[in-house]
């Protein structure tokens, strides 16, 4: 059986002051995080997590400290999840957050929208596999601005290049 990995690096460090406490908590669980002066460096050796386990008290405290004008992806996600959890498991100490329907890119986009210093955030990922399988290698780049999330994989580029070299002469 082959194991697939998506090591990912966020190119820019994200200033601590540009993130809400909730965004920082979520991103620190989606990625590995290291302090870099007054900013955070986010990366993942195996791939960004789409299921995270967070201590409920820490999640509720971060949400309470993250109230700002307007809604953002992180607040909306966590409020909805805590509301469901309150009825189903009111005494749960830990919260499983399914982020498969909410992308980390959307959380980063909220940060870029508010940031006085970031015009965009770029992420670079590689696709690797524990076996030499043709579908297990490649990569992608993501550029996140206030208005767009652009993604292009190495397969996208390969298709573009193949189209260029297979066009009939004179096209």
Steps between C-alpha positions, in 0.01 A plus 500: 500500500630843409497795738443846351639820650462869425781691672396865497674826584333837543756732339438810711508509874166626629522790746353410839300823500334411166332187639223465751570261788255253343667513158839446663366202700343339193798559271737368768304175496457480123873561452807476714587847624819669614540846642717726283548825690162674504357263237420132446644260245248234393598174330405135490730207440217261406226736386255748651253328732131505416398341832635653820450428870494810720443543871151643536593759764784633281268512198227687690753745648655568158153555352408742781822698438442510124184702477546770242271700274358273232528126484789294380539137396661386827234655725212372286641146491570476872172661611301253289701203626473602866126550461461143369733367769306676776194290422677172424792498745466790744786377724755406233854608599635480147347603171552323167482763229439379146660756270445304181219733395685817607844554356801639681533722194174676599634564849818643350294716263322660796841580649624656174179708472563660839879518487670837467821327382405191296382544140494124452607172655662228290514130575711240325419130531665191366320173435706201604433133540668214685505301174598603151147549368424739214209657691709559813736775391466862404408814680296816506513866587229709660490879503245654733407868471213695648295435185616164364639159579702378203618139477708330235643149515790353310240290313328823390831629368576167332163509319565859388845411368375188320224705337762750380722236341214304342329792329500463120762707318384852420251518789 
